[in-house]
Every structure is written in C-alpha cells, then in structure tokens.
Amino acid sequence: MDSPPPPSSNARPLILGPPSPAAPYPIFVHGQVTKGFGRGGKQLGIPTANLPESAVSQALSHIPIGVYFGWAQVLAGDHCVRPMVMSLGWNPYFKNEKRSGEVHIIHEFTDDFYGAEIRVAILGFVRAERDYESLELLVEDIRVDIEAAKVSLRREPYWRIKDDQFFISSCEKKTENRKPKTEI
Ligand SMILES: Cc1cc2nc3c(=O)[nH]c(=O)nc-3n(C[C@H](O)[C@H](O)[C@H](O)COP(=O)(O)O)c2cc1C
C-alpha cells in the first residue's frame, strides 16, 4: 500500500497558541529601528525592521529563539498598529553571528523608517528557527508565518491588544485597521 506523502514544510496549523494570549505574553518591546543587512527587502521581498541590540539582549533575552507574531507600530507616517511576524535568532540560512530581532510588519510601506521608534507587542510563538535548502523555501515558510499571524490575530483577545495603551494612539487609516467581519 502506498504511504501518504510527507507533509510539506507549509502544512501546519494557521491557528497559533491558546484562545487568549497566555504568560509570558504579551511581551512589549520598543526601540529605534536599526539597519540590518538589508537582505530582507531585496533578496526575500520581505522587508524587516531590526530591533536595537539592547532590546534583543535585554527585553527579549528570556524568550527562546524562533518566530513570533503580534502587533507593531512605527512612529512615523500614519502610526497604524499592524500585524507583524518577528524572527528572533541567528538566521541560520544566512549564518549570522549575532542574535537579532527582525520585525516584518504586514503592510506595504512606501518609505523605509530607519531611526523611527517601533513599538511591538509579541503575543505568541509561531515556530522554531530553521535552516533551508533554498531562499525560496525560506520565503515560502515566512509566507505561512504571515498567514498564520493574520488568522490568529483575528481572535478577540488577541485583536484587542491592538488598542493597548502601550501603543501611541492615532492612525489615519482607520478602515484598514478594522477587524474583518468573518470570525475564525
Ligand atoms: C517571520 C520571519 C521568519 C524567519 N525565519 C527564518 C528562519 O527560520 N531561518 C532563517 O535563517 N531566517 C529566518 N528569517 C530571517 C530572514 O533570514 C531575515 O529576515 C533575513 O536575514 C534578512 O535580514 P536583513 O534584512 O537584516 O538582511 C525570518 C524572518 C522573518 C521576518
């Protein structure tokens, strides 16, 4: 009898974590966006805002390396709080020598915002960091991370953290930030 094909790397659940954020989440972290190697946007088509080293070595020193999801706000432009996925670790595919925190905000920005303040609420763990045989497989996995983050954040207890006092209020594009009518 034929055995079923092995699951592909993107066959994983899109609903992450418990129905509400549980300890140690939410984890709030903020700092100035610093320059990374710049590969995120150019090579991957997935730009990331790097958290300052101090945030990674202090506020995020107690959580394991891996990929996380939550909300992020940049204090430049429209100040909207948007869904984010974050990679915390060594980026084995690129063999980095420093642990970094890189936030991909799920939105198409027209400008970069190096030096602006970024405020991040980490609400849960997505997966462990991995090495990949190709850039395409890395990008494919990040696309699933993004989908899973969007779906997972639609749950009310996760959604409401977007309005936490930690975020500086004001968002010019209120409609974009409205909760979709369909409940997951
Ligand atoms: C959500 C997300 C998940 C990621 N997962 C991995 C991973 O599993 N392994 C890896 O080597 N890099 C991973 N990366 C990191 C990318 O390699 C990283 O964004 C890339 O090194 C670009 O960084 P740079 O802009 O500082 O050059 C991930 C990035 C994001 C945003």
The ligand as an ORCA input file, in Angstrom:
! r2SCAN-3c Opt
* xyz 0 1
  C       8.822     35.865     10.059
  C      10.254     35.574      9.740
  C      10.738     34.292      9.886
  C      12.055     33.994      9.596
  N      12.516     32.710      9.753
  C      13.807     32.425      9.475
  C      14.303     31.093      9.629
  O      13.596     30.168     10.049
  N      15.607     30.866      9.320
  C      16.438     31.861      8.866
  O      17.596     31.589      8.586
  N      15.993     33.128      8.735
  C      14.703     33.418      9.014
  N      14.234     34.694      8.855
  C      15.197     35.770      8.749
  C      15.493     36.189      7.411
  O      16.570     35.377      7.088
  C      15.885     37.638      7.570
  O      14.769     38.434      7.529
  C      16.942     37.987      6.572
  O      18.131     37.519      7.124
  C      17.032     39.455      6.272
  O      17.691     40.143      7.254
  P      18.408     41.517      6.918
  O      17.351     42.396      6.298
  O      18.924     42.017      8.232
  O      19.484     41.221      5.937
  C      12.915     35.019      9.142
  C      12.430     36.325      9.004
  C      11.105     36.616      9.290
  C      10.607     38.015      9.143
*
